[in-house]
Amino acid sequence: MNNELFKKQLDSIIEKFDEMGRKAEHNDLSDLPKADRQSLVTRGIASVHRISGVNSTYSLEIQRIIQKQPHLHLHTSSVIGVVKALNEDLELGYLQNLAEIVHSEVFSDFLEMSKYLNENGYKDASAVIAGSTLESHLRKVASKHSVPFENNGKPVKANKLNADLTKAGAYELLDQKNVTAWLDLRNNTAHGNYEEYESEQVKLLISGVQDFITRIRA
């Protein structure tokens, strides 16, 4: 992954925010459906964590915003403001490539943030962060085992990467099945299927990913 792909992610979120803004009567989008605002904020938080890391100024600002009022959908404008700041800094070249920022020793920080969000009622954002952490680790494991994780500059889909890593002997079939289940939960979140899973399942996702990262070294 590179800065161009990161910027594409952020641009997509900002464009969605602008699109929703054209439909709303209020600047904070408070007259739009809660589910739509929740989905946008979840995507924004996940992208900021994924691109800048959970200990960055951007992520800490989001944490400060959330702690003031424990309802994600009420923070749409504020969170998108952080997304815009990150996007501008990325465009100006102030951030390094994700591969230089995110290392295995900080994955535990991502999972701690995921655990914190899940325990405080934000299972959707929590699932996205845990799933993104898993996908990042799969790419690092792929690099270690010389398994291609990009195709013509685009990331190989996580499920294919999971299968390829198993074939390469990076881990056993049981781990592959577990990773498939975790990715399914992650995909439900990405597609807005928030009713398909419960907070307890996200808790198991976090602990499972944590154990997997500990055992399957990159």
Secondary structure, 3 states (H helix, E strand, C coil): CCHHHHHHHHHHHHHHHHHHHHHCCCCCCCCCCHHHHHHHHHHHHHHHHHHHCCCCHHHHHHHHHHHHCCCHHHHHHHHHHHHHHHHHHHHCCCCCCHHHHCCHHHHHHHHHHHHHHHHCCCHHHHHHHHHHHHHHHHHHHHHHCCCCCEECCEECCHHHHHHHHHHCCCCCHHHHHHHHHHHHHHHHHHCCCHHHCCHHHHHHHHHHHHHHHHHCCC
